[in-house]
Amino acid sequence: QVQLVESGGGLVQAGDSLRLSCAASGRTFRTYAMGWFRQAPGKEREFVAATTWSSGSSYNAVYADSVKGRFTIVREGANAVNLRMNSLKPEDTAVYYCAAGVAVTPTGSGMDYWGKGTLVTVSS
């Protein structure tokens, strides 16, 4: 059974850092993009960051404008990806979902596999 499991969410203060991790199992995701989406209360799901895996390292990382310069996505292998979040803001509060797929779209429609999410809450 294919599973993506996120970890690392929690309650932090504005300006703090947090690292999210995602571990996938059940198949290899070597040829898949892996990334993160988030959904804040009352808002639509949005793209955060994604990356591929090539030559034994993270490759072709892309970021949403809202997190660029603050977040870093690192592919840790065919089946794992981390999201390192710095300078967190209250606006970053959301459930963060790990996803994998053959195509990255703004809404995540190209992702075939999803985790159940991990909650990140950033207080002022």
C-alpha positions in Angstrom: 0.0 0.0 0.0 1.4 3.4 -1.0 1.6 5.8 1.9 3.1 9.3 2.4 3.5 10.2 6.0 4.3 13.8 7.1 5.9 14.7 10.4 7.3 17.8 12.1 4.3 20.0 12.4 3.5 21.9 15.6 2.9 25.2 17.3 5.6 27.8 17.0 6.1 31.5 17.4 6.5 34.0 14.5 10.1 34.1 13.4 10.8 30.5 14.5 11.9 27.7 12.3 10.4 24.3 11.7 11.3 21.3 9.6 8.7 19.1 8.0 9.5 15.6 6.8 7.8 13.3 4.5 8.5 9.6 4.1 6.8 7.6 1.3 6.5 3.8 1.1 4.9 1.2 -1.1 6.6 2.1 -4.3 9.6 4.0 -5.6 9.1 7.7 -6.3 12.4 8.1 -8.0 10.9 9.4 -11.2 8.2 11.5 -9.4 8.2 15.0 -8.2 7.6 15.4 -4.5 6.5 18.5 -2.8 4.4 20.3 -0.4 1.0 22.0 -0.5 -0.9 23.7 2.3 -4.4 24.6 3.2 -5.1 27.4 5.6 -8.4 27.7 7.4 -11.0 29.0 5.1 -8.7 29.0 2.1 -8.1 26.8 -0.9 -5.2 24.5 -1.1 -2.1 26.1 -2.5 1.3 25.1 -3.8 4.3 25.6 -1.5 7.3 23.8 -3.0 8.3 20.8 -5.1 11.4 19.1 -6.3 12.6 16.2 -8.4 15.3 13.6 -7.7 18.3 13.4 -10.0 21.9 12.4 -9.8 21.6 11.6 -6.1 20.4 15.0 -5.0 17.4 17.3 -5.0 16.8 18.8 -8.4 14.6 21.5 -10.0 13.3 22.9 -6.8 10.4 25.4 -7.3 8.7 27.6 -4.7 5.6 29.7 -4.3 6.4 33.4 -4.1 5.0 33.6 -0.6 7.7 31.2 0.8 10.6 31.8 -1.5 13.7 32.8 0.4 12.3 31.5 3.7 11.5 27.8 2.9 13.9 25.3 1.5 12.8 22.0 0.0 15.3 19.1 0.0 14.7 15.8 -1.6 16.4 13.3 0.7 16.0 10.4 -1.7 13.6 8.6 -4.0 11.0 8.4 -1.2 11.7 11.2 1.1 11.4 15.0 1.1 11.9 17.7 3.7 10.7 21.2 4.0 12.8 23.5 6.1 10.9 26.6 7.1 12.5 29.7 8.4 11.1 33.0 9.5 7.7 31.6 10.0 4.8 34.0 9.8 1.2 33.7 11.1 0.2 33.5 7.5 2.0 30.2 7.2 -0.5 28.6 9.5 -2.0 25.7 7.6 -2.2 22.0 7.3 0.8 21.0 5.2 0.5 18.0 2.8 3.2 16.0 1.2 2.4 14.9 -2.3 4.0 13.0 -5.2 3.2 12.9 -8.8 4.4 13.1 -12.4 3.2 16.7 -12.8 3.2 19.7 -10.5 0.3 22.1 -10.9 -0.7 25.1 -8.8 -3.6 23.2 -7.3 -1.9 19.9 -7.0 -4.1 18.2 -9.6 -1.1 16.5 -11.1 -0.2 14.8 -7.8 -1.3 11.2 -7.6 -0.3 10.5 -4.0 -1.0 12.5 -0.9 -0.2 12.3 2.8 -2.8 13.1 5.4 -1.1 16.3 6.4 0.6 17.8 9.4 -0.6 21.0 11.1 1.7 24.0 11.5 0.4 26.8 13.7 2.4 30.0 13.9 1.4 32.5 16.6 2.2 36.2 16.7 
